């Protein structure tokens, strides 16, 4: 059963973070880390993104962001190692709408409330930056959004690019 859940999560994330929804990002880092000392990076081979399309899109976006920050991707001996993980959850959304009219002195007409409850799929992409020498986590970012099941491969890449741009907007942190 766990295997089916992992496959479903990978497939859902493969459709990428939702098209028109906002992206929720959060970052954290190890205080005292001198991020200016990191000049190179590479991706860890074993990661939590099993879907090859999602992994390639995410690697491309992270590479673009780290390169724009002055880091260089190298094949070996990287100062920073990048690990990416995906997670799929659902979020309960409750919408309540009132309709009709009433008077405070009595009943004047129809009035009512309609409530809709639905489970919305949410995909989360987590990026870990690990010190290559010490093998210690030094920075972590998380981007979450409603998962969209439609779109083209290009629109999926654009959405991941947007999420990673927001995630790395304040990288490196002031230490």
BELVENHU-V579231 format. One line per field, one symbol per residue. phi: phi as a letter, one per 20 degrees, with the letter a starting at -180 (. if undefined). psi: psi as a letter, one per 20 degrees, with the letter a starting at -180 (. if undefined). Layout:
BEGIN
phi->???
psi->???
END
This chain:
BEGIN
phi->.ffffffffffffffmfgfdefdecbcbbegnfefffedcbbeffecedeffffffffffffggffffenedecebmffdddcccdbccccedcdccebnbbdfeqedafbaccdddbedfcdcddddddffeeldfdbbccccafededoegfffffffgffffffegdefffd
psi->hhggghgggggghhirqqgirqpoqqqqroqipnhiioiqrrpphorjnhohggggggggggggghghjjqppqhqkqhppppqqqqprqpppppppqqaqrqiiaphaqqrpppppqppppqpppppppphgilppiqpqppqrpppjarrhghgggghggghgggjhkpqqo.
END
